[in-house]
Amino acid sequence: MPHHRYKLPDLTYAYNALIPTISEEIMRLHHDKHHLAYVNGANAALDKLQKARETGFAGVDVKAIERDLAFHGSGHTMHSTFWPNMKPNGGGKPGGKIADQINTDFGKFDSFKEQFGTAAKQVEGSGWAVLAYEPWTQQLITLQAEKHNDLTVQGV
């Protein structure tokens, strides 16, 4: 049974649209190189698993393949979430439901901003600071996803 493929999404704005916050060079690097590498890596891992399902798992290092899928799949998911959340002339305080939830869960926007900024600065190596909704406690939380969190596909 063939599997679906990861795809590099198109940006909805020009590479230079986020200047001065993010340079055109950095945007091209992250979209055309890093994100594309995650797409290709995730698809390669899926191909290896598909081949093993067809020919057998003897001698196949499933853990290594799934580690690759987790790393590349999470890199794809994180970037695919990042791109549409950035916009020219963006930034500042949010409005609506997200603002209400931030105020409820963090006390005020400035408290969230300080916590999120501190979390981002303390990520070791390659990683992300993430604002996430935690369904069990029904609140927003910040977390650090270092190395895209080994053996976890963020967003699954």
Secondary structure, DSSP 4 states (H G I P E B T S, - for coil): -------PPPPSS-TTTTTTTS-HHHHHIIIIIIIHHHHHHHHHHHHHHHHHHHH--TT--HHHHHHHHHHHHHHHHHHHHHHHH--TT--S---HHHHHHHHHHHSSHHHHHHHHHHHHHT--SSEEEEEEEETTTTEEEEEEEETT-TT--TT-
